[in-house]
Amino acid sequence: MNVLLIGGGGLLGNGIVRAFAEKEQKIVVYSGHSPSSAVSGNHYYVGDVTEYGTITQIIKKHDIDCIIHNAAISSPLLYPDNPYKFCRTNVSGTMTALECARDNDVERFIYISSSGVYGASKEPLVYEDSSLRYADCIYGATKIACEELVRNYGIKQTVSLRIGYIYGPGRTVTCPIRQLVSDIVYTGMAERDHGLDQLQDYIYVDDAADAVMKIVTAEKWPRKEYNIGSGRLESFSPIVDVIREFFPDAVIDLGKGTFGFSFESALNIDHIKEDFGWYPNTGFSDGLKKYISWLKATI
């Protein structure tokens, strides 16, 4: 199988490339910027996510039969006052990839979606058939729109992966964990009047990439959507405890409340377990230690 990864330069994109390398498989990578570290034998291309001509040329050149579409503005905290930028990148970019796939008879299309499609749901667990009407920001709205496009664009096999909050070494975009560690590294303290009640279904980057690999290599996809996460919510308190282990002399003071994007439902992951035998291997504490250790060394 010849796979094109659109959006291979970020946290999950790099994780997917590593997952392919661990299986001794090659992949074609298209991204908005050059990779920080390229894997020998892979083909890398740089360009805009809406460049139909460039993506089509890549598909033809490498005889692509599966596309993983991972290119997107990946956080609701980025560009909060620029909905057009969200729509151009997330929606128009996805439409471009779909049109390239349809025009070139690419039969398999994997869309990297998000738990953000469930928005402010109050259910203790959200399932793949839970309502998506609760999206409460432009980020969630674009993800819902893209899932509908993927499902109805006429590609032979499609699947959308609703992934929880991805964390781990390599995360450089807006992240409360990174922000706190950065404050401590530079000032010796981290103070916020909110944050301890932040809830997320966290998924370590390598586990998320492994889930994508399970989907890529499967002969068939029994469902159109899959939740990928830990299956439980974590508050920010244990994160603060681990940060204190790394910085015992730091002053860390967080108040109650959230950082503004708390997700109040855990992702039910029964379907991906049943259909592909996937489950997360990295414990939350172990994953945090790897991430914070990496942050401490790189900030």
Buried (B, 14 or more C-beta within 10 A) or exposed (E): EEBBBBBBBBBBBBBBBBBBBEEEBBBBBBBBEEBEEEBEEBBBBEBBBBBBEBBBBBBEEBEBBBBBBBBBBBBBBEBEEEBEEBBBBBBBBBBBBBBBBBEBEBEBBBBBBBBBBBBBBEBEBBBBEBEBEBBEBBBBBBBBBBBEBBBEBEBEEBBBBBBBBBBBBBBEEBBBBBBBBBBBBEEEBBEBEBBBBBBBBBBBBBBBBBBBBBBBEBEEBEEBBBBBBBBEBBBBEEBBEBBEEBBEEBEBEBEEBBBEBBBBBBBBBEBBEEBBEBEBEBEBBEBBBBBBEBBBEEE
